[in-house]
Amino acid sequence: MSETGKVSVVKGGMFLFEGRKSEDVFTREDISEEQQMFAGVAEEFMQKEVMTRSEQIYAKDWPVTRELLLKAGELDLLRIDIPEQFGGLGLDKVSSAFVGEQIALMPSFGASLGAHTTIGTLPIVYFGNDEQRAKYLPRLASGELIAAFCLTEPSAGSDALNAKTKATLTPDGKHYLLKGQKMWITNGGFADIFIVFAKVDGEKFTAFIVERDHGAVSGHEEKKLGLDGSSTTAVMLEDCKVPVENVLGEIGKGHVVAFNILNFGRLKLGSRNIGGAKISLNNSIAYSKERHQFGRAIANFGLIKRKLAEMAIRCFVGDAMVWRTLGMVDKALENVDSNDSMQVLKAIEQYAVECSIVKVWTSEALATVTDETVQVYGGYGYSKDYPAERAYRDARITRIYEGTNEIQRILIPTRLLKGAGKDQLQNLSESISDIIDRTRIYFGDEGVPTARRTLKSVKETARLALSSLVESHGDKLSEEQEAVALAADIIIEAYAIESAILRVEKLVSAKGADACRIPTEMLRVYVNDAADRVAISARNLAGAVKESAKLMQAFERLAPQTPINTIESRRLIADSLIESGRYLW
Amino acid sequence: MKIIVCLKQVPKNDSVLRINEQGTWIQDRDLTYEINESDAYGLEAALQLKEKHGGEVIALSLGPARVQSVIKEALARGADRGIHLEDTAFDNLDAYGIGTAIAAATKAEGFDLLLTGLQSDDYGFAQTGVIAAELLGLPHTTIVMDVELNDAGLRVKRELENGFFQWVNMPAPAVLTIQSGINTLRYATLKGIMAAKKKEIKKLDAATLGIDAASLAPRMEFRRIYLPQKNKQTQFIEGSAGDIAAKLIDKLKNEARVF
């Protein structure tokens, strides 16, 4: 099924401590013909069925959304991640995410469908017992039942474990009475099944499968900045009577359910984010070719070209990160028994750092791209009659939901220090002065080899950042959010640069350097700018840790590079976009 | 009932088209492809007939390796097996050459009904199906909107001009060219795509079909292809308001032909 055959299994988080070769990674170019066909079905469905109903969807005509979800079910679009024995297809994550990318054509509908298939259905897939799976999964797979995920509460957002919702066993021992309120529930207005997190006896955080008829009541539709064609409501649980057999997973282990589901959610969000960015970029290309000012199409102006090129670079690098990570997850999943949920989740969880990186980077890339698209459209970008405005609003939530980018920036270094980095960083006692010795300033520009040298420096900076954080703050790291986030930014760039290099190297070896001129330019520009961003983060971090003078010295060695003509490179990239009329990579 | 449907792979209709250096056709670089529109309706008609009367639907396509994707698409939507006519001798054929290859392949296979779209979205000859039928010595009908089976063979609704249509009875086997928009195209399902992997695609070349090079020799060639030239010409119509209106109507009707 999957085309990840040649890709080898790598340990999560190890990218910072090991080198990678292009043949070791999965890239977008490795997506198989069959996976393309799956996505083709989703794209055709979106174009013909969903986009043509946008007026009703944005008018919150939920029966239309339900009808479309049912239709999506007929085409098997809701059963991708469900095991075969429960009416699913049990497909790989690349297929799942590639289909998800097509659904991004309308982010509002994507939110409805994604909330159902991912956070709504997967808790039952992974944590349900056989009876629960047999009872719910076939009807969730067909779209007959629609699910929602109820974790957040009015005063428990990022701090999800601080939930106030209580579950009390009835005297006959047959039911739990749930009492509390959940907030920002996607599909809240029309879902049939709710995955609800509540504390048994006010203490043991536990997941429940709650049917609407058990007594879950939807609040009014929230008036949101974006995704206004998706249902978001509060869900009120007032002595909601849930049979004991609907406890999902173990009592007191709700956090395992909640947090594990979100890892894959973040990764899948990555493919939707870059999918959305590509739609905005293509709109920008088309509009800038049509719109004439001063007697010529605005696509001819350098500052518009700069924007188009920058958007394309974000799409290219973002895809490199997303598909590399998906390939790693699929490869790891090939080696585990797909019926053993705990093994499956563990395999995914070991890439939690990469999933967080993808979430942060792609959501911020989408923000840049949709913002610049408004700018390309000028005054028309500010009008609801043009697509730029809605895309700009829809993008904003991606930096907030599925774990805020701030939480992710804390998680990335923290998890690395607990996981892959634990042993690796101990070896760093060789450490700072050696690293300084090995960190050289490189002059000259040879494209990919230069990028590889910069990558080496950035990775060393990242490792140095991690070890100096530990040295300076030790156990009190959690109180040093700003410093931790600076380290996260360097780590994120290391992953982005490396993923982009690997994708370009793989492209060049498949198609030859001449055919890959544009990807190579995109890589050069990205690495050039990223190195400067890393240097700024590093300098700021150096000021906040012990031995700052030494670190400053090390970090500053990274910053200077031979200046490259990024203006010329961006023009080349933009000209190729303008000529082809769309982003092709 | 055994139905063969001919599917042509054509550039997607939103492709950015660029003319090749020789000026004889479009560049195939950067193109993405899809099933020719009216052929897709032919496939749907075949699948509906099979659902009603039983039998087999075979998807046939001619061209290089890439055309296998339209055969796979048909298999995913429910066709039972595929035939791929692939040979360098089949490159750059005109409608007669394609008709010759199709006739040879379908004769060898045998069928009750051979369906093609009424014309291709790229060349637009609207000849291939009819030529294949003539070479096979079979009855044929063009621009077909509906097909029913009866004891004598087929009852077929064909489109005439001005919104008129005609029902004709004809014997089977026969060749029909199908009009676009006559039915609702089904989607492939993901399960269908997965099932398609197990279905056979038979490859046939010119030698296997016993076709010699001479019978494929083009009877038609493209000398030059070019994009329509845009030009702006302004004409001032003078006279009284009534005269201007009359002249304008005349020009719109007889020169611009907008009504």
Interface residues (C-beta under 8 A of the other chain):
Chain A: E33 E34 M37 F38 G40 V41 E44 F45 E74 L75 D76 L77 R79 I80 L89 L91 S580 G581 R582 L584
Chain B: V16 D30 S69 K72 E73 A76 Y187 A188 T189 L190 K191 I193 M194 K197
